[in-house]
Amino acid sequence: MITCKHVYRHICESLDEGMNSARCRAIKRHLSGCSQCRAYLKSLKQTIRLYRASPRTALPRAAHRRLWTALIIEERAPHRHTQRAPSRRAKKTRAKA
């Protein structure tokens, strides 16, 4: 049985309508009965369409390096279910209360 979590993880693989793997078929079956996952897929497709339609702008070299560094760090980080540190705004809000 495919769950929403599984669909979210593998949805990009199902964007190609020509794919007919067992996983893709299972995802399509799940999508036929899950409005939340259909909405997620619709949103993902819209994001891709908007990205493709947007004008290309060059990213400054320093920003490009910072982005790749952040992505590499994120990929190497252990994927644990830990809470994030509270933001500065959250800390200030709690301090006022």
N, C-alpha and C positions, 0 to 999 in steps of 0.2 A: 504494500500500500504506500503510495506516494503521499507525503505530507506537504503542507505549505512551506515548511522550512526547506525541504528537499527541492521543491519547485524554485524557491527564491535562489538557492545555491546554483541551480543548473539551468535557469530560465534562458540565459543568453545562448545556450546551445540549441534551444528550440526556436530561435528567431528565424532560422533558415527553414522555410516551409518544406524544402525538399528532403530534409532529414527524416529517416524512418527507422531509427534505432529503437530498441525496446524501451530505453529510457525516455526517448522523445515521445513515443506513443503513450507511455504512462503519464508523462507530463501533460500531454494534450487531453487525455481522459480526465485528469485532475482538473484542468482548466475548464472543461465543459461543465463541471459541477461546482466550481468555486468562484464566486463573484469577486472575492478579494484578490485572488491570484490573477484573474482576468484584468482587474483594474490595475494591478501592478504591471502586468505585461503591456497594457495599453499605455501606461505612463512611461515605461521604458522605451517603447517604440516612438512615442512622441518626443522624448528627450533626444533620441538618436536622430529623428527627422529634423528637429530644431538645430541640433549641432551641425548636421550636414548642410543645412540651409544658411547657417551663419557665416559671415565673412571671416576669412582666415586672418588672424593677427599674429604677428611674431611675438613670442614670449621672450622677454629680456633674458639674456644668458644666465645671469645670477639667479633669477627666479626659476629658470629651468633646472639649474643645479639643485636648488633648495627643494623643489618638487620631487625630483628623483631621489634625493637623499631621504626625504620623508617617506616616500613609497617603499624604499628599500628597508628602512627601519621598521615600518609597519609590517612588512612581509616577514621580517626576521623575528619580530616580537612574538612571544608565546600567546596563543589565542585562548586566554582564560576568561571566564565569566567574572570579571572583577568590576567593581564600581569605579567610575571615573572620579577624579578629584573634583570637588565642587569648584565652580567658576568663581571669579572675584565678585561678580554680581550676587551670586548665591550667598557668599560669605558675608557681604555687606548687608544683605536683606536679613540674614539670621542675626547679625549683630544688632540691628535696629529693633528687632522683635523682643 
